[in-house]
Amino acid sequence: MPLASCLLPLASCLLPIASCLLPIASYLLPAPYSLMKTSLAKYWTLNYINRLGQHQTKPIEEAKEFISAQALTLSTGEDTIDQALISRLWQSYHTQDEDLELAEVCLRCLVSQQIKEVCYQLVEQFGQHHNFTMDDLLPLVLDRYPEPDQGPKLGVDNSITTYTLQTFDPNKSSLFSWTKRLVKTNKEVKQFLLYYGIEQVTDWLLLKQTTPGKLNRILSEFHQLTAQEINHYRELLESYQTIYVGQLQAERNQINQQRQQQGLGKLTTPYPIPTKEQLQLIGKLSPEAVLTDLQTLAQLIRDYKRNHGRNVPTQALGKFEHQLAADDRSNNQEENEVLAAYDQLLQDCLTTAIQEVIQNRVAYLSRKQKPKHQQFLEALDLFHCQHVTMTKIAAQIGFTAQYQVSRLLDLKAFRADIARCTSVRLHQQLVELGQAYASAQEVKELDKRISQFVEEEINRIMTAARKETFVKNQYKLSSNFSRTLCDLLKKGIGSRE
């Protein structure tokens, strides 16, 4: 999905926390009208590779009848029917209900279509210039299915489709985002792209990794530049590493020191395009000319690697394209760091919200004529962390009936308060990032999309927390909500001596 125009300047300029905007960009974008019209055919049409190694499609009648019946029961609009259908299929697939097999068939059809779309994007971006087509790429990623006379077979254990269904987490990403990521990180796809000369490392990381001494050898021995040219590029690299890399590292250190004081983990970010202010400090020419010089220098380094590294031509990534580094040590490092940064931001907001709501609830209960804040904290721990039923909790905290525990905890209101606090904090931080780098009109539009995204994100977390409390005969609560809550209780949050 293309990035919204209002996010383009943000993704390249924002400081560490701003990198959280990248993984959510696909959620915030207005899809073209043609894409908003949902075609149910993708849920019952399978893309596969036949025994001759050719791409084919196969309609599955049972899946067509099943998904059509499911769609008729949904009241949602066309723009959200996919999300509702995927949610329902996913629930059937993982709860082992009577619709398990048909739900799996529909999900496999959908994933096969998404795999095809990812391949189409790669071919559109690189195919013509590097001389490869869909016919070259699809056999690497689609499942191989037997012909009808060989009997039915749903998939293979080591296929991308199977692995997608085994590892997808609807609380962390959309199904298409996860499928896209697995396709691009597939070993055979990486080797295929590298063979065609697509080494995906940004200019800015490449320049960061190159030492002045190595650059001197590259420019003198391989490119045979003049002493004046070598001196110019060496000074440019040293200035880039001092100013750009130095500033980025200092900002990271400052943020991580604050996070360490708050008991939070370290935050890492990819290397964005230098800002105009940084370019002015790096070189003596205009920012545009300095940027061109840096990109030219990066290409000189790539030309050297083409002949002395892996003996293949290399290509810089697009400004916002996060694919794979050819070096396995990088292994999609930038995308992983971006996703980790956003996950950490969301987790911080959730943690702070839970802590605040617990403290407010304890303060309220402690002011009652018969204070019950200690019983509240003990009941929270017993229910969420020790997996004790409310009936048994009542006896342990001195109550006579289960309904008294239910009334004390008031889990519905408790979760609603936490959802509201988390939503406000996450929305505020994302919007503040946009205000510094976008126009007033862009910020207004961005605010609407962030609001929608945040609402969906918080709903996923709270839905998981709510559903796990209704699992019969299995009181092991393991959602992110419960884990975070228990960690805070262990630290004594809300306790009053």
N, C-alpha and C positions, 0 to 999 in steps of 0.2 A: 504494500500500500504506500502511495507517495506521502511524504510528510506535508502537513499543512503549512502554508506559506508563513503563517505567523510563528511557527516553531523553528523555521530554518535558521534565523539569526540566533535563536536561543541555543540550539544544539551545539553550535561551534564556539560560543563565547562564555557560557555559564561556568561558574566555578564548581568545585566538587559536587555540592548537593544538586546543582542544576542538571547533572547527568542523569538524574532520575527521570527527566522528561523524555529521554530517548526511548526507553522500553515501553512507555505508555503512549507514545505518539500514535501508534496504529489504532489505539482505542479512541483517540480524540478526533480523528479525522472524519470529515463528512464524506461518506462513500458516494460515488457517482450514482445517479438515479438507476442506471442499468444494473448496478451491483446490488442495489437495495431490493430489487425484485427477486424474491427467493425462488429458485427453481428446485423443486423437490426431486428432480431427476438425479441430482448428485448423490442422493441418499440411497438410490436403488440401481445406479449404473456403475459397474465396476471397471476400473482401468487396470489392465494387467498385461503381462508379456507372455505371448504364446510360445509354443515349443520351437518355433522358427526364430525367436528373438525379436518378434515384431509387436508393437503396441496395438492392443485391441480393447474395445469396450464391450461389455456384456450386461444387458438389462436383467435384473433378477426380479421376477414377477412377485414372489412372496414378499420381498422387501418393499416393492412398490405398493402393494395392498396395505402392508403394515404401516408404512410411513404416512400414507394418505389418510388412514384412519386416525393416526396420532395427530396429524395437522388439523383435522376437523374439530378436534377437542380443544384447540388452543384459541384463546380470544385475543391474543396479541396481534399487533400490526405487522406488516410485511418486513419492516426494518428490524424487528426484534424476533421474528419467528425462528430464525436460525439458532439464536441463543437459547430460546425455549426448547427447541427440538433437541439440541445437543445436550442440554441439561437433563432432559427426560431420558434420552438414550443412555447417557452416562450413568444415571441412577439405576436403570434397569440392568445395565451391563455389570455394575459392581455390587448390586444387591442380590444377584443370582436369582431373580424372580422368573416367572414363567415366560417372560418375553426376552430372556437373556440372549438366545441364539439369534433371533431376528434383530435385536438391538445391535449385536456385534456385527452382523452383516451390513446393516445400515451405516455404522461407524466406519467399517472398513471401506465401504464405497466412498464415503465422504473423505476419508483420509487419502484414498487413492486419487481423488480429484484435486485435493489440496497439494499433494506431491506433484501432480502434473502442473499446477499453477506455479509452484516454486521453480520447476524446471523451465517453464515458459519465461519467467522473469529473468533467469540466468541467461537463457538463449537471447532474449531481447537485449540484455545489457552487454553481453560479451560475444554472442555467437557469430555475428556477421564479421566482426573484426578478427576473431580467432578461428573462424572456419569450422564451427561445429553446430549441430542441429539437435532438435528434440529427439530424433531417432538415435543419436549417439548417447544422449543423456538418460533417457527414460529407462533403458534396460538395466541401468545401474541401481535404480531406486524403486521401481515398481515390483510387486510380487509376481512370481511366475506361477501361472495356473495351468493345470492339465486341460486337455481338450475334453469335450463332453463324454466321449467314449472311454475315457480313462477314469471316470468317476469323479465325484465332487471333492474339492479340497479348498478349505477356506483360506489358508495362508501357511506360512512357514515360520518357525519359531525365531529365526534370526533376521527376519525382514524388518525394514524400517516401519512398515505398517504395524506389525505386532509390537515392536518396541515402543512406538508412539502410544498405543493403547495401554501398554503396561506402565508407562512412566508419566503420562499426562496428569497434571494437577490443575483442575479448573480454578483453584484458589490463587494460582500464581500467574497464569497466562491464558490466552485464548487457544483453542485447539489449532487454529491455523498458525499462530505464532510459534507454538511448540513444534508443529510439523515442519515448518520452515527452518527452524533452528536445527532439528535433527537431520534434515536433508543436507544442509550446508556443512554440518560437522561430520557427516558420514565419511569414513576413510576412503572409500572408492571415489566419492565425489571430490574430495580434496586432491587425490592423486590425479584424477581426470583434469581438474582445473589447472593444476600445476603443470601437467603435461602440455597444456595449451597456453602456458605462459602467464597464468594469472596467479601471481603471488600477492596475497592480500595483506599488506602492511602499509599503514598510512605514512605519508611523507614525514609527519611530525615525530612519529615513533622511530622511524628509520634514522632521522637526523639526530635524535636523542641517543641512539645506540652506537653511532659512529664516532670514534675518537679522532682528535686532530691528527695524531700520528698516522693512523690508518688512512685518513683522508689524504694526507700528503702522498702516501704511496699510490693510492688509487689515481690521483690526478697527475702525478709525475710519471709513474711507470706504465700505467695502462692508457690513460688519455693523452699523456705527453703534452700537457698544457705548459704555457710559459710560466716563468717564475712569478711574474706579476699576477697572472690569473690564479695561480695556486695560492699566493699570499692573500688575494682578495677573498677567495672561497674559504680559506682557513680562518681568517679573521671573522667572516660571516658566521661560520659554524661555532666558533668560540663565543661570539656575542650571543648567538641563539641559545646556546646551552647555558650561558651565564644568566641571561635575562629571562628567557621563556621558561626553560627547565627550572631555573632557580626560583622564579616566582611561583610556579606551579607547585614545586616541592614545599616551599615555605607556607603556602596557603594550606596544603594538605597537613603539614605538621601542626599548624595552629589549630585547625579544625579537629585533628585527632587528639591533641592535648586536651581540648575542651571535652571531647567525647570520652576520653579516658577518665577525666574527673567525674563524669556522669555515669561511669560504669558501662560505657558503650564500646562496641568494637571499632576497629580502624576502618576508615573509609578510603577506598581507592577509586581513581577515575581514569578514563582514557585520556589521550593527548589530543585536545581539540585544535582547530586552526588558530594561529596566533591572532590576538586582537590588534586593532589598528594602533592602539597605544603601545603595545609591545613591539610592533613592527617599526614604529618611529624610534624606539630606543635601540633596536637591534642594528639598524643600518643608517647610513647618512643620506640615502635617497628617499624618495616618497614611499609611503607604506605599500603602495601598489608595486613599485619597482623592487622593493625588498622582498615582498611576497613572491614575485616572479623569480628573483634570484634564488630564493630558498627552494622553490619547486624545481628549478633547473639543476641545482646542486643535488637534490634528491634523485633526479633522473640520472645524473652522472654516476651516482652510487649504484643505482639499479642496473645500469649498463655494465658496470664492473661485475656485479653479482651474476649477471646473465652468463658471463664467460668464465668466471672463476669460482662461482658458487655451485649452483645446480645445473649449469649449462643450459638454462632455459631463459627466454626473455621474461621480464617481470613487468607488472603493471600496477600503478598506484590505485588505491581504492578511490571511489567517489567520496565526496566530502562527508557523507553521512552513511556510507555503506559499511556495515560491520559484518564481514565474512570471516574467512579463516586465514590465519597466518600460515605460510608454507612450513615454517619451523614449528614442529609439534610442541615445542616448549611454550610458544605463544598460544596456540590452540584456541583461537577465538577469544583471546584475553580481553580485548576491549569490550566486546559484547557482554562477557561474563562480569566484568567489573561494573559496567553500566547497570546490569540487572541487579547485581549485588548492592549497588548504591541505592537503587530505588527500594529494594526489599528492606534494606536497613532503615531508610527513611520511614517507610510504612510501619515497620516494627517499632521504631522509636515513638511514633505518634500513638500507636496502640498501647504501648507500655505506659506512657505518660497518662493516657486517658484512663486506663484501668487503675493506676495508682491514685489519680485525682478522685475518681468516683468512689473508690474504697474509703479514702480518707474523709470524703464528704458524708458518706453513709455512716461511718463510725462516729463522726462528730455529731450527727443527728441522733443516733441511737444512744449516745452517751449522755445526752441532755434530757432524756426521758425520766419520768419519775422512778421507773424501775429500769435502769440502764441495761441494754442488751447487746452492747457493741462487742463484748468478748464472745458471747454466744454466736453472734453473726460471723465473726472471724473464724471461730472454730467450725461452724457449720459450712462455711465456704471451703475450708481446707478439707473437711471430711468428704464433702460431696465431689469437689472437682479434683482433689489431689489423692485422696485415699479411696475413692470410688465406693463410698458407703451410701446405702439407700437412705432416703429421708426418714423412713420409719425407724431405722436403727439410729439415725442421727438424733431424732427426738429424745430417745432414751439416754443418749450420751450427754446431751447438753441440758437435761433437766426438764424437757417438755413432755407432755402426755400424749400428743397426737402428731401425726405426720403433717396435717394441714398447718400446724403452728410453725413448723420449719419452713414450709412452702411460703407462708405469709411473711416470715422473717427475711428470707432470702429474696423473695419477689424477683425471681430471675428474669422475667420478661422486662420489667422496668430497669433492672440492673444492666442488662445487655443493651437496652435502648439508650440509657445514659452514656454508656461507654461508646456506642456507635456514634452518637451525636458529637461527643468530645473528640473522638478520633477523626471524624469527618471534618470538623471545623479546623483542626490543627493541620491536617494534610492539605486541605483546600487552600488555607491561608499561605502555607509555605510555597506551594506551587504557583499560586497567583503572584506572590511577591517576586518570584523569579522573573515572571513575564513582564512585570511593570517596568523593570529596569532596561529591558531590551526590545520592547515592541511598542508600536504606536497605540494611542488610546483606543482606536477602533479594533485593532488586533487583540488588545488585552480584553476588551469587552467580549469579543467572540471567543477568545481562549477561555475566559472565565466560565462561559456556558458549557463548553466541552469538558473542562476540568470538573465542573460540578457533576455532570453526568457520569464521568469516569469514576470519581471518588465515591459517588453513591453506589455504583455497581460493585466497586472494590470492597467497600465496607459491608455491603449486603452479602457478599460471598463469605466473608469472615464470620459474620453473625449467623448466617444460615447454617454454616457448618457447626457452630457452637450450639445452636438451638436443636439441630437434628440429633446430635450425639446424646442429648439428654433424654431422648425418646427411644433409644435402642433397648429393647427388652432383654432382660437377663444378661446384659453386658454393660456394666457400669464403668468401664474403663474409658475415661474421657481423655482424648489425645489431640484435640484440635489446637491450632495455634493460640486461640483465645484461652483455653484451659492451661496450656503449658506456660504461657506468659503470666497468667494469674497465679499459678502455683509458685513460679520463680519469685514473684513479688512477696507472696505470703511467707516463703522461706526466709526472705530478707527482713521480715518483721514489719512490712508496710501496714499502717493502720493501727499497730499495737500501741496501747497506752498503759504505762506503768501506774 
